[in-house]
Amino acid sequence: MAMEVVQVISDAHEQPVTCVALNKFRRELYSGAQDGLIRVWDVETGRQMRVQAGHKGWVTDMLFNAYTKLLFSSGVDGVLFVWNDKGKEIQEVDLGEPLYCLAWNQKRKQLVAGGNGLIHVFKVARRAETLDLDRGFGSSQADIRADGKDATKVLRHEMTVKGHTDHVRGLCCSESGKLFSAGYDKSICVYDSVLDTERPREPEVLKDNCHKRSREPDHKFENCHGGAICSLAFDFDHNWLITGSYDGCVKIWSQEGRCLDVFEGLCDTVTGLCYVPATKNYWITGKNRKLLAYDPRTPTNITSYIEETSQFDNFDIKKLHQASGTDIVVGITTSRQLVIWKHNPFAAHRVLRGHQDWVEAIIAVTRKEDLGVPHVFSAGSDGLLLHWQPNSELNTDLYSCQEEMCGHAGSILCISYSAENDMLITGSEDCSIRLWPLSQVHENEGEDEHRNILTGHEGRVTGLACCSDSVLASVSHDRSIRYWDLHTKQELECISESHDSVLLGIEFASTHDELATVAAEPVVKVWCAFKRKQKYALIGHTAEVTQVKWCNFKCCWITASDDETICTWSSEGEQLTTIQYQGETVTSMLVDESEEALLVATLDRVIRRYAIKDHGLDVVQNYIGHTDTIRGICQVKEKAQYLSASWDKSIRVWNQDLGREGHPSPTMTELPTSKQDQDESFHSAYEQQNPLIQPKALRANTMPAFRIVTKASVGPRVRAEPDNDKQEQASRQDAQTTLGRRLTELETKLALQVTGASEVPCRQAGKKPSGAKIKMK
């Protein structure tokens, strides 16, 4: 789950870009610049669609409104333009002073523009109800000062509020309709009741024949920063204000004006910030053009955990824009680039780096002495064993390296954990096995470490499995299986020449007390862990088997081979199912018992998640992000996460709960249509908790089905019984709106009352009905 760069538009303008806006319905990006032009770009292809000219100076801000499907733009020329979605100018409003920012008040349906200490509030007419802009209306520019009550205008000026003593540089609105402004005078103003035009007011004070009302904000908080406030954003999840200033600080405020937190030392000047609702993080940039990310829940600087997946270091961002109602963030660079980030729910949520070389193995364990606290251990070609843990109880996303252990003379190739002995076990390229008692790691320092080293293999140790009764089984390139007593730390037995080729791995089935070994051959051998004898073999693959796992909830073995098949086998060695997989060689596998899923990492650097079914395996989701071979996967059940280790020297964290249904959360590709958004309006918390319930009489499934009979119909006018005619069913479904159903029912009832069923044949024959008198009112 991460924000990924999906599009980069280079040389967007000939002069520096100042602002952007997004039309989520047409998937178009608007960019404004110092050249006074507005350019329109296709988000998916990056192709320029058109150029909109009108401003005579810098375009300072733009806002696309879903309520009207219109674009609003402001500039230093003091003009506020209204554009339709095809680039046609609808209205021009000249306020006579530079404008610097725009905001939309969803609850009050108001457009707000910030100028020199003033905010101008406009009532916005809904396009679908009062306008027919595409038929040519609005071609003539109307001055709002001529007639502020002109119902045909998109914008109708309502008031002007004086709150600041310097430029207003930021505006934002809460869901409850509160308006907040911040400016160069270091103050924050709050507007609520002053925006309510329905309440009785004192007589308006008219100046220069303009509808400017002398009003003041409800609250004003002064000296909020040590420098001018130049950036403002709103955190809708916590209802917090976020301000950035020339003093280099970012502050979080409650709506009552209380400072909740301060991020200091970011840079000398904050030039842009935004709240990213998809990841619930704050993105901040400054004069040093270094993009930073903060998690407000801790708070913690999480830049190092996401900068690789989000490519922070690749761009010099000077300004940020989060498109409302989408999972898209747009950045403006100093080199006139437009960088588009989009949320990918299946990308790596975090990237952990600590190894200096390939990461070969990873395991997650839960110790008895601290249940509920996950411990992750990773090992690699640098010979290091790293211990990772969540670094804060308040944040489930971040892991930090708590300890670094060394001891092997070569690469660590495999790792296992003995819960019975609370002991970590590693196998290495140096042909040795090393024991790491976790409860005595620090107590045994300085003692004889040779007791924790098991030697005997003559080749690199490639697999470890902890069996019952504190017995350890190991396999090696010397083609032997060796059994060890973890109490006495002595070798119990050695099965030499167990396979005809080098051994690659081993797996233990606790419910059957069996061991399965894989080698560079198509056969998997299953051994009795107690008697240490071969029981049976899994024969069916036509190429080398690379992985074997035991599935406890299905009581079966799962194998993967270079013949591009994954097979399941019964506990007696009978082949159950076979599926073809993609991605060449399988490099790692994990069975998720809680989700009944199988994770398969292949040579194409993709982790595929399969749902384990009776008929086989069904692909659920792909996890993509590693840049080299994936060597290990583990599951942290306490955090509902998967962790993967790779030769790209990284460990990546994936959120597993997002993939349960097999499809991502709504993103840019699943935006609502314009019809769905026609009735977009504010819903309070009470309305969300207590939604309106449609009466039974108006529900579609309780309404009687009627056939509407016309003059051209054949047969008597009778109530129609439900039939299987597809065309008639389709026509009835088209009329199943609330108004359509009521009109249909009323028309049918009136028809049955006014015209008898016996009159229909007479009317069709051109005769007058006998004995019928019809009164028409």
C-alpha positions in Angstrom: 0.0 0.0 0.0 1.9 3.0 -1.3 1.8 6.1 -3.4 3.5 5.3 -6.7 4.5 7.6 -9.6 2.2 6.8 -12.5 2.9 9.8 -14.8 5.5 12.5 -15.3 4.7 15.4 -17.6 7.9 17.3 -18.6 8.1 20.9 -19.8 4.4 21.5 -19.0 4.8 25.3 -19.5 7.4 27.7 -20.9 7.4 29.5 -17.6 7.2 28.1 -14.0 4.1 26.2 -13.0 2.1 27.8 -10.2 -0.9 25.6 -9.6 -2.8 22.4 -10.7 -6.3 21.0 -10.4 -7.8 17.6 -11.4 -11.0 16.7 -13.2 -11.6 13.2 -11.9 -14.6 12.5 -14.2 -12.7 13.2 -17.5 -9.3 12.2 -16.0 -7.8 15.5 -17.0 -5.2 17.5 -15.2 -5.2 21.3 -15.3 -2.0 23.3 -14.9 -1.6 27.1 -14.5 1.6 29.0 -14.8 3.2 32.4 -14.8 2.5 32.8 -18.5 -1.3 33.2 -17.7 -2.2 30.0 -19.6 -4.1 26.9 -18.4 -3.0 23.7 -20.1 -5.1 20.5 -19.9 -3.4 17.1 -19.8 -4.6 13.5 -20.0 -3.7 11.9 -16.7 -3.2 8.4 -18.1 -1.2 9.3 -21.3 0.3 12.7 -20.3 -0.8 14.1 -23.7 -1.8 17.8 -23.9 -5.5 18.1 -24.7 -6.0 21.9 -25.1 -4.9 25.3 -23.9 -7.2 27.8 -22.2 -6.3 31.5 -22.3 -7.9 34.3 -20.4 -5.7 35.5 -17.5 -3.4 38.5 -18.1 -0.9 37.5 -15.4 0.1 34.6 -13.2 -2.6 31.9 -12.6 -2.5 31.7 -8.8 -4.9 28.8 -8.1 -7.5 26.5 -9.7 -10.3 24.4 -8.4 -12.4 21.8 -10.2 -15.8 21.4 -8.5 -17.7 18.1 -8.7 -20.9 19.8 -7.7 -21.1 21.9 -10.9 -18.5 20.0 -13.1 -16.8 23.4 -13.7 -13.3 24.7 -13.3 -12.6 27.9 -11.4 -9.3 29.8 -11.8 -7.9 32.9 -10.1 -5.0 35.2 -11.0 -3.0 38.2 -10.0 -5.1 40.2 -12.5 -7.9 40.0 -10.0 -10.1 38.0 -12.4 -12.0 34.9 -11.4 -12.8 32.7 -14.4 -15.4 30.0 -14.8 -14.8 27.3 -17.4 -16.8 24.3 -18.5 -15.3 20.8 -18.8 -14.7 21.4 -22.5 -12.5 24.5 -22.0 -15.1 27.1 -22.8 -15.2 30.3 -20.7 -18.6 30.6 -18.9 -18.2 33.6 -16.7 -15.6 36.3 -15.8 -15.6 38.0 -12.5 -13.3 41.0 -12.0 -12.8 41.7 -8.3 -10.2 44.5 -8.8 -7.5 43.0 -6.6 -5.1 40.1 -6.9 -6.5 36.7 -5.9 -4.2 34.0 -4.4 -6.2 31.0 -3.4 -9.6 29.2 -3.8 -11.6 26.8 -1.7 -15.0 25.0 -2.0 -17.5 24.8 0.8 -19.4 21.7 0.1 -22.1 22.1 2.8 -23.0 25.7 1.9 -22.3 25.3 -1.9 -20.0 28.4 -1.8 -16.8 29.3 -3.7 -14.3 31.3 -1.6 -11.5 33.3 -3.0 -8.6 34.8 -1.0 -7.1 38.2 -1.8 -5.3 41.1 0.0 -6.6 40.5 3.5 -10.1 39.8 2.2 -12.1 36.6 1.4 -14.8 36.8 -1.3 -17.7 34.4 -0.9 -19.8 33.4 -3.9 -23.0 31.3 -4.1 -22.6 28.8 -6.9 -25.5 27.8 -9.1 -25.7 24.1 -9.9 -25.1 23.5 -13.6 -27.6 20.6 -13.9 -30.4 22.6 -12.4 -30.1 26.2 -13.6 -27.6 26.2 -16.6 -27.4 25.0 -20.1 -23.8 25.9 -20.7 -23.1 23.6 -23.6 -25.7 25.3 -25.8 -23.9 28.6 -25.8 -25.0 30.2 -22.6 -22.4 32.4 -21.0 -20.6 33.4 -24.1 -20.9 37.1 -23.0 -18.9 38.0 -20.0 -21.1 39.3 -17.1 -19.8 41.7 -14.4 -21.1 40.7 -11.0 -21.2 44.3 -10.0 -23.9 45.0 -12.5 -26.5 42.6 -11.1 -25.5 40.3 -8.3 -28.9 38.5 -8.3 -28.8 37.4 -11.9 -30.0 33.8 -11.6 -28.4 32.8 -14.8 -24.9 33.3 -13.5 -22.8 30.6 -12.1 -21.3 32.8 -9.4 -23.4 35.2 -7.4 -21.4 37.3 -4.9 -22.7 37.0 -1.4 -20.2 38.7 0.9 -16.7 40.0 1.5 -15.1 39.3 4.9 -12.1 41.2 6.2 -10.0 39.0 8.4 -6.4 39.4 7.6 -4.0 42.4 7.3 -1.9 40.8 4.6 -2.2 38.4 1.7 -4.5 35.4 2.3 -2.3 32.4 1.2 -4.4 29.4 2.2 -8.1 28.4 2.4 -9.8 25.1 3.4 -13.2 23.9 4.5 -14.3 21.2 6.9 -17.2 18.8 6.2 -19.3 20.7 8.7 -19.0 23.9 6.6 -16.4 25.8 8.6 -14.0 27.9 6.6 -10.4 28.5 7.6 -7.9 30.9 6.2 -4.2 31.6 6.8 -2.1 34.5 5.6 1.2 36.4 5.6 0.1 38.2 8.8 0.8 34.9 10.7 -2.8 34.5 11.7 -5.5 31.9 11.2 -9.2 32.9 10.9 -12.3 30.8 11.4 -15.6 31.5 9.6 -18.8 29.7 10.5 -21.9 31.7 11.3 -20.6 34.6 9.3 -21.1 32.5 6.2 -24.7 31.8 6.9 -26.6 34.1 4.6 -30.0 33.0 5.9 -29.6 34.6 9.3 -30.8 38.2 9.7 -28.0 40.7 9.5 -27.5 44.4 9.9 -28.1 46.5 6.8 -25.4 46.0 4.1 -22.8 48.6 3.6 -22.4 49.2 -0.1 -19.2 50.7 -1.4 -18.7 51.7 -5.0 -22.0 50.1 -6.0 -20.5 46.7 -5.1 -22.1 44.0 -2.9 -19.4 44.0 -0.3 -20.6 43.3 3.2 -18.6 44.6 6.2 -18.2 41.4 8.1 -15.5 39.8 10.3 -14.5 36.2 11.0 -16.0 34.4 13.9 -12.5 33.7 15.4 -9.0 34.9 14.7 -5.8 33.4 16.1 -2.8 35.6 15.8 1.0 35.0 15.9 0.5 31.3 15.0 4.0 31.1 13.5 7.3 32.9 13.7 7.0 33.8 10.0 4.4 34.3 7.4 2.0 31.3 6.8 2.3 30.2 3.2 0.7 26.8 3.1 -2.6 25.4 4.5 -4.2 22.0 4.4 -7.0 20.1 6.2 -6.8 16.6 7.8 -10.4 15.3 7.3 -9.7 12.1 9.3 -8.8 14.0 12.5 -10.4 17.4 11.7 -7.1 19.1 12.1 -5.5 22.1 10.4 -2.0 21.9 9.0 0.0 25.0 8.4 3.4 25.6 6.9 5.4 28.8 7.3 8.5 30.7 6.3 9.9 29.9 9.7 10.5 26.3 8.5 7.9 24.7 10.8 4.7 22.7 10.2 2.1 22.9 12.9 -1.1 20.9 13.5 -4.1 22.8 15.0 -7.4 21.9 16.4 -10.4 23.8 15.0 -10.5 25.7 18.3 -7.1 27.2 17.6 -5.0 24.9 19.9 -1.6 23.9 18.6 -1.4 20.1 18.8 2.0 19.4 17.4 5.0 21.0 15.8 7.4 19.6 13.1 10.5 21.7 13.3 13.8 21.8 11.4 12.3 20.6 8.1 13.8 23.4 6.0 14.1 27.2 6.0 10.8 27.7 4.2 7.8 25.4 3.7 6.5 25.9 0.2 3.9 23.1 -0.1 2.1 20.5 2.0 -0.9 18.3 1.7 -2.8 15.5 3.5 -2.8 12.2 1.7 -6.0 10.4 2.9 -5.1 7.1 1.2 -2.1 6.6 3.5 -3.1 9.1 6.2 0.2 10.9 6.0 1.4 14.5 5.6 3.6 15.3 2.6 5.8 18.4 3.0 8.2 20.2 0.8 10.3 23.3 1.2 12.8 25.6 -0.3 15.4 22.7 -0.3 13.0 20.8 -2.6 13.3 17.7 -0.4 10.0 15.9 -0.1 9.2 14.6 3.4 6.4 12.3 4.8 5.1 12.4 8.4 2.7 10.1 10.1 0.6 12.3 12.5 -0.5 9.4 14.6 2.9 9.0 16.3 4.2 11.5 15.0 7.1 10.2 13.1 9.1 11.1 10.1 8.5 8.1 7.8 10.3 9.4 4.7 13.0 6.7 4.8 10.3 4.0 4.8 8.5 5.1 1.7 10.9 7.3 -0.3 12.0 4.4 -2.5 8.5 3.2 -3.5 7.3 6.8 -4.0 10.6 8.0 -5.7 11.0 11.0 -3.5 14.6 11.5 -4.4 13.9 11.6 -8.2 12.1 15.0 -8.2 12.7 18.5 -6.8 9.1 19.2 -5.7 8.2 22.8 -4.8 4.4 22.5 -4.4 1.9 19.8 -3.7 -1.8 19.3 -4.5 -4.1 16.5 -3.3 -7.1 16.0 -5.6 -10.2 15.9 -3.4 -12.2 12.7 -3.7 -9.4 10.8 -5.3 -6.2 8.9 -4.3 -4.0 11.1 -6.4 -1.3 13.6 -5.4 0.3 16.0 -8.0 3.6 17.6 -7.4 5.1 20.6 -9.2 8.8 20.7 -9.7 11.3 23.5 -10.2 12.0 22.2 -13.7 8.3 22.7 -14.8 7.4 19.0 -14.4 4.1 17.6 -13.2 4.5 14.4 -11.2 1.4 12.3 -10.5 1.3 9.9 -7.6 -1.5 7.3 -7.4 -2.3 5.0 -4.5 -1.6 1.3 -5.1 -3.1 -0.7 -2.3 -1.0 -3.7 -3.2 2.4 -2.0 -3.4 4.9 -2.4 -0.6 3.6 -0.5 2.4 7.1 0.0 3.9 10.7 -0.7 2.8 13.2 -1.8 5.4 16.9 -1.5 4.8 19.7 -2.8 7.1 21.7 -5.4 5.2 24.7 -4.5 3.1 24.3 -7.5 0.8 21.7 -9.9 -0.4 18.9 -10.8 2.1 18.6 -14.6 1.9 16.1 -15.6 4.7 13.5 -14.1 6.9 11.3 -15.4 9.7 8.7 -14.0 12.1 8.3 -15.5 15.6 6.2 -14.9 18.6 7.8 -15.6 21.9 6.0 -17.1 24.9 7.3 -14.4 27.3 5.9 -11.5 25.3 2.8 -12.7 23.4 1.4 -10.3 20.9 4.8 -8.7 20.2 6.1 -9.7 16.8 9.8 -10.4 16.3 11.2 -10.5 12.8 14.7 -11.8 12.0 16.5 -11.5 8.7 19.7 -13.0 7.5 21.8 -12.4 4.4 25.0 -12.7 2.5 26.7 -10.2 4.7 26.7 -12.8 7.5 24.5 -10.7 9.7 21.4 -11.6 11.6 19.1 -8.6 12.2 16.3 -8.3 14.7 13.4 -6.1 13.7 10.5 -4.9 15.8 7.8 -2.2 15.6 9.4 0.8 17.0 6.2 2.3 18.6 3.1 1.0 20.2 1.1 3.8 18.5 2.2 3.0 15.0 1.8 -0.4 13.4 3.5 0.5 10.2 7.2 1.1 11.1 9.8 -1.5 12.0 13.3 -0.6 13.3 16.4 -2.8 13.7 16.7 -3.5 17.4 19.8 -5.7 17.3 22.6 -6.8 14.9 24.1 -10.2 15.5 27.1 -11.8 13.8 29.0 -15.0 14.0 29.0 -16.9 10.7 32.0 -16.7 8.5 29.9 -16.8 5.3 26.4 -16.1 4.0 23.5 -17.2 6.1 21.2 -19.2 3.8 18.4 -20.5 6.0 16.8 -19.7 9.3 14.4 -21.5 11.7 13.0 -21.1 15.2 12.4 -23.5 18.0 9.6 -22.3 20.2 10.2 -25.1 22.7 13.7 -23.8 23.4 13.1 -20.1 22.5 16.0 -20.5 20.1 16.8 -19.1 16.7 18.8 -21.4 14.4 20.8 -20.4 11.2 22.5 -22.4 8.5 25.4 -20.9 6.6 27.6 -21.2 3.6 30.5 -22.0 6.0 28.9 -25.5 6.5 28.0 -24.7 10.1 24.8 -24.4 12.0 24.6 -21.7 14.7 22.2 -21.6 17.7 21.0 -18.3 19.1 19.1 -18.6 22.4 17.0 -15.5 22.5 16.6 -15.3 26.2 20.4 -15.7 26.7 21.8 -13.6 23.9 23.2 -11.0 26.2 23.8 -13.4 29.2 26.1 -15.7 27.2 28.4 -12.9 25.9 32.0 -13.7 26.8 31.3 -17.4 27.3 32.4 -20.2 25.1 30.4 -19.8 21.9 31.6 -23.1 20.4 28.8 -24.9 22.2 26.2 -23.1 20.1 27.9 -24.1 16.8 26.9 -27.5 15.2 29.4 -28.8 12.7 29.3 -32.0 10.6 28.1 -31.0 7.2 30.6 -30.9 4.4 28.7 -28.5 2.2 26.7 -25.4 2.6 23.6 -25.8 4.8 20.5 -25.0 2.7 17.6 -26.0 5.0 16.5 -26.3 8.6 13.4 -27.8 10.3 12.6 -27.9 14.0 10.8 -31.2 14.8 9.2 -32.4 18.0 11.2 -33.2 21.2 13.8 -30.6 20.5 15.1 -32.3 17.4 16.6 -30.3 14.6 16.8 -31.6 11.0 19.2 -30.0 8.5 20.0 -30.6 4.8 23.1 -29.6 2.9 24.8 -29.6 -0.5 26.6 -32.7 0.7 23.3 -34.6 0.1 23.0 -35.6 3.7 20.2 -35.2 6.3 21.4 -34.8 9.8 19.4 -34.9 13.1 20.5 -32.9 16.1 19.5 -32.8 19.8 19.0 -29.1 20.7 19.4 -29.9 24.4 22.8 -31.7 24.2 23.8 -30.0 21.0 25.0 -33.2 19.6 24.4 -35.0 16.3 21.9 -37.9 16.6 21.9 -39.4 13.2 23.1 -38.8 9.7 21.4 -40.1 6.5 24.1 -39.7 3.8 23.3 -39.9 0.1 19.6 -39.2 0.8 19.2 -37.8 -2.7 21.0 -38.2 -5.9 21.8 -34.5 -6.1 22.4 -31.5 -3.8 19.6 -30.8 -1.3 17.8 -27.5 -1.5 15.3 -27.5 1.4 13.4 -29.3 4.0 9.8 -28.9 5.5 8.3 -30.4 8.7 4.6 -31.6 8.9 3.9 -31.4 12.7 0.5 -33.2 12.5 2.1 -36.3 10.8 5.6 -36.0 12.3 7.0 -36.1 8.7 9.8 -34.4 6.9 9.9 -33.6 3.2 13.1 -32.9 1.4 13.7 -31.3 -2.1 16.8 -31.6 -4.2 17.9 -30.7 -7.7 15.6 -33.4 -9.1 11.9 -34.0 -9.9 11.2 -36.2 -6.8 10.3 -35.1 -3.3 11.0 -37.6 -0.5 9.0 -37.8 2.7 10.6 -39.2 5.8 9.4 -40.2 9.2 10.9 -37.8 11.7 10.7 -40.2 14.5 12.1 -43.4 12.8 14.2 -41.3 10.4 13.3 -43.5 7.5 11.8 -42.7 4.2 8.1 -43.4 4.0 7.1 -42.4 0.4 8.0 -40.1 -2.4 6.0 -37.5 -4.3 6.5 -38.4 -8.0 4.8 -36.5 -10.8 6.9 -33.5 -11.7 8.9 -33.5 -14.9 11.5 -31.0 -13.8 13.5 -30.0 -10.7 11.4 -29.3 -7.6 12.4 -26.0 -6.0 10.0 -25.7 -3.1 7.9 -27.8 -0.7 5.4 -26.7 2.0 3.0 -28.5 4.3 -0.6 -27.2 4.4 -2.0 -28.0 7.8 -5.7 -27.0 7.2 -5.9 -29.1 4.0 -3.6 -31.8 5.3 -1.6 -31.9 2.1 1.9 -31.2 0.7 2.4 -28.4 -1.8 5.3 -28.5 -4.3 6.6 -26.2 -7.0 8.7 -27.2 -9.9 10.6 -25.8 -12.8 8.1 -27.5 -15.1 5.9 -24.5 -14.2 3.4 -26.4 -12.1 2.3 -26.3 -8.5 0.9 -29.6 -7.2 -0.9 -30.7 -4.1 -0.4 -34.2 -2.6 -2.2 -36.2 0.0 -0.5 -37.3 3.2 -0.1 -40.8 1.5 1.7 -39.3 -1.5 -1.2 -39.3 -4.0 -1.2 -36.3 -6.4 -4.4 -34.3 -5.9 -4.3 -31.2 -8.1 -2.0 -29.5 -10.6 -2.0 -25.9 -11.8 0.2 -24.0 -14.1 1.9 -20.9 -12.7 3.5 -17.8 -14.2 6.9 -16.3 -13.5 9.5 -19.0 -14.3 11.2 -20.6 -11.2 9.6 -20.4 -7.8 12.1 -18.9 -5.4 10.0 -18.9 -2.2 6.6 -20.1 -0.8 4.6 -19.4 2.3 1.3 -21.0 3.5 -1.0 -18.6 5.2 -3.1 -20.8 7.5 -5.3 -18.0 8.8 -6.3 -16.8 5.3 -6.1 -20.2 3.7 -3.8 -18.8 1.1 -0.5 -19.7 -0.6 2.1 -17.0 -1.4 4.4 -17.8 -4.3 7.5 -15.7 -5.2 8.9 -16.3 -8.7 11.9 -15.3 -10.6 10.1 -12.4 -12.2 10.2 -10.7 -8.8 6.4 -11.0 -8.2 4.7 -12.5 -5.2 1.4 -14.1 -6.2 -1.3 -14.9 -3.7 -3.4 -17.9 -4.3 -6.6 -19.0 -2.5 -6.3 -22.7 -1.6 -9.5 -24.4 -2.7 -10.6 -28.0 -3.0 -10.2 -27.9 -6.8 -6.8 -26.3 -6.6 -5.4 -22.8 -6.4 -7.1 -19.5 -7.5 -5.0 -16.4 -8.1 -6.1 -13.6 -5.8 -3.6 -10.9 -6.0 -0.1 -9.9 -7.1 2.4 -8.0 -5.0 5.0 -6.1 -7.0 7.9 -4.0 -5.9 11.1 -5.9 -5.5 13.9 -5.3 -8.0 15.7 -8.6 -7.6 15.1 -12.2 -6.7 12.8 -12.8 -3.7 14.4 -15.3 -1.3 12.0 -15.5 1.6 8.5 -14.6 2.8 7.1 -14.6 6.3 3.8 -13.6 8.0 3.3 -11.3 11.0 -0.1 -12.3 12.2 -0.3 -9.7 14.9 0.0 -6.9 12.2 -1.8 -8.7 9.4 1.3 -8.2 7.2 3.6 -10.2 5.0 7.3 -9.4 4.9 9.6 -10.5 2.0 13.4 -10.6 1.7 15.2 -10.1 -1.6 18.5 -9.9 -3.3 17.8 -6.2 -3.8 19.1 -5.8 -0.1 15.6 -4.8 1.1 12.8 -6.2 3.2 9.3 -5.1 2.1 6.2 -4.9 4.2 2.8 -5.8 2.5 -0.6 -5.4 4.1 -2.4 -8.7 3.7 -5.9 -7.6 4.6 -6.2 -5.5 1.4 -6.0 -8.5 -0.7 -8.7 -10.7 0.9 -11.3 -10.0 -1.7 -9.0 -10.1 -4.6 -9.5 -6.5 -5.8 -8.1 -3.2 -4.7 -10.0 -0.4 -3.0 -11.6 2.2 -5.3 -8.9 4.2 -7.0 -8.7 6.5 -10.0 -9.7 3.7 -12.3 -13.0 3.3 -10.4 -14.1 6.8 -10.1 -17.9 7.5 -9.9 -19.6 8.6 -13.1 -21.2 12.0 -13.4 -24.7 10.5 -12.9 -23.6 9.0 -9.6 -22.2 12.3 -8.4 -25.1 14.4 -9.4 -26.6 14.2 -5.9 -23.3 14.7 -4.1 -24.0 16.6 -0.9 -22.8 16.9 2.7 -23.9 14.1 5.1 -23.5 14.7 8.8 -22.3 12.0 11.2 -25.9 11.6 12.4 -27.1 11.0 8.9 -24.4 8.5 8.3 -25.3 6.6 11.5 -29.0 6.9 11.0 -29.6 6.6 7.2 -33.1 7.0 5.7 -34.9 3.8 5.0 -37.1 3.5 2.0 -40.7 2.5 2.8 -41.8 -0.9 1.8 -44.5 0.5 -0.5 -41.9 2.2 -2.6 -39.4 -0.6 -2.9 -38.9 -2.2 -6.3 -39.3 -5.7 -5.1 -42.7 -5.1 -3.5 -44.2 -3.1 -6.4 -46.8 -5.0 -8.5 -45.9 -5.4 -12.1 -48.3 -3.8 -14.6 -48.4 -3.8 -18.4 -49.2 -0.4 -19.9 -51.8 -0.9 -22.6 -51.9 1.6 -25.5 -54.2 2.0 -28.4 -52.0 -0.2 -30.5 -52.1 -3.0 -28.1 -54.0 -6.2 -28.8 -56.2 -7.8 -26.3 -58.1 -6.7 -23.2 -56.7 -4.2 -20.7 -55.9 -6.4 -17.8 -53.2 -6.6 -15.1 -50.2 -8.3 -16.4 -48.7 -11.3 -14.7 -44.9 -11.4 -14.4 -43.5 -13.3 -17.3 -40.0 -14.2 -18.7 -40.0 -11.8 -21.6 -36.6 -10.2 -21.4 -37.5 -7.0 -23.3 -40.4 -6.3 -21.1 -38.4 -6.9 -18.0 -35.7 -4.5 -19.3 -38.3 -1.8 -20.0 -39.7 -2.2 -16.5 -36.3 -2.0 -14.9 -35.7 1.3 -16.8 -38.7 2.8 -15.2 -37.9 1.6 -11.7 -37.0 5.0 -10.3 -39.1 6.2 -7.4 -41.0 8.8 -9.6 -41.3 6.4 -12.5 -42.8 3.6 -10.4 -45.3 6.0 -8.8 -46.4 7.4 -12.2 -46.7 3.9 -13.7 -48.9 2.8 -10.8 -51.0 5.9 -10.9 -51.5 5.7 -14.7 -52.5 2.1 -14.6 -55.0 2.6 -11.8 -56.6 5.5 -13.5 -56.8 3.6 -16.8 -58.6 0.7 -15.1 -61.0 3.1 -13.5 -61.8 5.2 -16.5 -61.8 2.6 -19.2 -63.4 -0.8 -18.8 -61.6 -3.9 -20.0 -64.4 -4.7 -22.5 -64.0 -1.3 -24.2 -60.6 -2.0 -25.6 -61.7 -4.3 -28.5 -64.3 -1.7 -29.5 -61.8 1.2 -29.4 -59.4 -0.8 -31.5 -62.1 -1.5 -34.1 -62.9 2.2 -34.3 -66.3 1.9 -32.6 -67.7 3.8 -29.7 -68.2 1.8 -26.6 -71.8 1.1 -25.7 -73.2 2.1 -22.3 -70.0 3.9 -21.3 -70.0 7.5 -20.1 -66.6 9.1 -19.5 -66.3 12.3 -17.5 -63.2 14.3 -18.0 -62.3 16.9 -15.5 
